[in-house]
Amino acid sequence: MKWGEGIHNIQAIVLDLDGTLLNSNKEVSSRNLQAVMNGHRAGMKIIIATARPPRSVKAMLPLELLNLSSLICYNGAWVCDAMAGIEEHIPISQTATARIIEFCLEHLPRCIISLEVQDQWYSNQDIIDSTIYDPQFHPIMSTVDQLKAYHATKILLTEFDAWDHLQLLFGEEANIVVTDQGKLIQIMNKSVSKDTGIMKLCGHYGIKPDEIIVFGDDYNDMEMFRMSGYSIAMQNAVQELKDIASEVTASNDEHGVAIILERLLSERISPE
């Protein structure tokens, strides 16, 4: 959709967090917050769609925004809307979790493996990389055998070498995405991505794909860009996302989300 073609019918705002709604200090600017809150007041559904776990989302979002938002966490493996009574968790099977861990131990011996399991974080090594992980949280130390026994909500890999064989072997049974400038591999159930969570929530509210505006910056936002009516890539987004976006806005440090929402709300009030 081009700007102006049905843009006044937008019913849902979907926001990625890191690199999008959050600035480089991992904060929601006052301008971005005001613009999103104004969207809610105008009757639009607010959906947060992130790779982060619920605990991290709750720690980062201002309370007034958190209280009115639907949440899609772990790239779609966990979906929650308290007001609608929706809570869905779709993990990787225990068998597939164990096989992926065994493969990584054998073929990616340098990599650090950790698991998210329903908002609990487990690893066999301490993790202190604050450029990728939230420094206020630390994983529960676990043995490899303990990790292999879980139905992982998400598997996380860092400090890895070439990983092509991982995609070749497990791409048919898991959703594998590389993000954070190639530093992080995120592995989820094959059936989930951000767009599956969006469709779950919007289907409940009777919101159609062409009534959704989405904001993002990284590879795990590709599917939701393809399914939405209007997609906004941040200036700091990966080029592949910019290439399929309806529009590119300013960076996450320049209130890029607010710039678009302010224009959208202005035109809804006084359409040309």
PyMOL commands that set and color helices and strands:
alter all, ss='L'
color gray80, all
select helices_A, chain A and resi 7-9+17-21+30-41+54-60+63-66+74-76+94-107+144-148+164-170+194-205+209-211+219-227+239-244+256-269
alter helices_A, ss='H'
color red, helices_A
select strands_A, chain A and resi 12-15+45-49+70-73+78-81+86-89+112-117+120-123+140-141+154-158+174-179+184-189+212-216+230-233+247-248
alter strands_A, ss='S'
color yellow, strands_A
deselect
rebuild
show_as cartoon
